[in-house]
Amino acid sequence: MRLPGRLRSVLDQLINVATELHAETSDFLNEADDQQQWYNRGYANGVVHALEDLGYTEFLAQKCPRDPDDIIKDHRMMPWGQAYQHGFEMGDKETREVIGPLPAP
């Protein structure tokens, strides 16, 4: 499906942000002392989650996979787990603010 230029540009920017954050935080599970990494990883997953939910899955392809939903289950109550959760919520929220549902064909 072709998207209008502005929409495609915004989508590409969101995917790039998520992809870069995902790559930069590849070792976040081993970095409990670096809450920024946890936040950034959560943010990336929040962006991807929102895009999937809004119908953009086909555009994500294999560019930026989302971590399993239970990836932080053992860390949820720790400060770094809360940083991840906050990042996820902000990534999801801000993505929805800048891009809406996939337009009908």
C-alpha positions as CSV (number, residue, x, y, z in Angstrom):
1,M,0.0,0.0,0.0
2,R,1.2,3.4,-0.9
3,L,1.0,6.1,1.8
4,P,0.8,9.9,1.2
5,G,4.2,11.5,1.3
6,R,3.9,13.3,4.7
7,L,2.4,10.2,6.4
8,R,5.2,8.0,4.9
9,S,7.8,10.5,6.1
10,V,6.5,10.4,9.6
11,L,6.2,6.6,9.6
12,D,9.8,6.3,8.4
13,Q,11.0,8.6,11.1
14,L,9.2,6.7,13.8
15,I,10.6,3.4,12.5
16,N,14.1,4.9,12.4
17,V,13.9,6.1,15.9
18,A,12.7,2.7,17.2
19,T,15.3,0.8,15.1
20,E,18.1,3.0,16.4
21,L,17.0,2.8,20.0
22,H,16.6,-1.0,19.7
23,A,20.1,-1.4,18.4
24,E,21.6,1.0,21.0
25,T,20.0,-0.9,23.8
26,S,20.7,-4.5,22.7
27,D,22.3,-5.3,26.1
28,F,19.9,-3.5,28.3
29,L,19.0,-6.6,30.4
30,N,22.6,-6.6,31.6
31,E,22.6,-2.9,32.5
32,A,20.4,-2.6,35.5
33,D,22.4,0.4,36.7
34,D,21.7,2.3,33.4
35,Q,18.0,3.3,33.7
36,Q,18.3,5.4,30.5
37,Q,18.9,2.3,28.5
38,W,15.9,0.6,30.0
39,Y,13.7,3.7,29.3
40,N,15.0,3.8,25.7
41,R,14.3,0.1,25.1
42,G,10.8,0.6,26.5
43,Y,10.3,3.6,24.3
44,A,11.4,1.7,21.2
45,N,9.0,-1.1,22.0
46,G,6.2,1.4,22.7
47,V,6.6,2.9,19.3
48,V,6.5,-0.5,17.6
49,H,3.5,-1.6,19.7
50,A,1.6,1.6,18.7
51,L,2.5,1.2,15.0
52,E,1.4,-2.5,15.1
53,D,-1.9,-1.6,16.8
54,L,-2.6,1.3,14.4
55,G,-2.2,-1.1,11.4
56,Y,1.4,-0.4,10.2
57,T,2.8,-3.9,10.7
58,E,3.5,-4.5,7.1
59,F,5.7,-1.3,7.0
60,L,7.7,-2.5,10.0
61,A,8.6,-5.8,8.3
62,Q,11.8,-7.0,9.9
63,K,13.2,-3.5,10.5
64,C,12.4,-3.3,14.2
65,P,11.1,-6.3,16.0
66,R,9.3,-5.8,19.3
67,D,10.5,-7.7,22.4
68,P,8.2,-10.3,24.0
69,D,5.7,-8.7,26.3
70,D,7.1,-10.5,29.3
71,I,10.7,-9.5,28.7
72,I,10.9,-7.5,32.0
73,K,8.6,-9.6,34.1
74,D,11.4,-10.3,36.7
75,H,12.3,-6.6,36.8
76,R,8.9,-4.8,36.7
77,M,9.1,-3.6,40.3
78,M,12.7,-2.5,40.2
79,P,13.6,1.1,39.3
80,W,15.0,0.0,35.9
81,G,11.9,-2.0,35.2
82,Q,9.8,1.0,36.0
83,A,12.0,3.1,33.7
84,Y,11.3,0.6,30.9
85,Q,7.6,0.7,31.5
86,H,7.5,4.5,31.5
87,G,9.5,4.5,28.3
88,F,7.1,2.0,26.7
89,E,4.1,4.2,27.7
90,M,5.7,7.3,26.4
91,G,6.7,5.7,23.1
92,D,3.2,4.4,22.6
93,K,1.5,7.7,23.5
94,E,3.8,9.9,21.5
95,T,3.6,7.7,18.4
96,R,-0.2,7.8,18.6
97,E,0.0,11.6,18.9
98,V,2.0,12.0,15.7
99,I,0.5,9.3,13.5
100,G,-3.1,8.0,13.4
101,P,-4.5,4.8,12.2
102,L,-3.5,3.5,8.8
103,P,-5.8,5.2,6.2
104,A,-8.4,3.0,4.5
105,P,-7.4,2.0,1.0
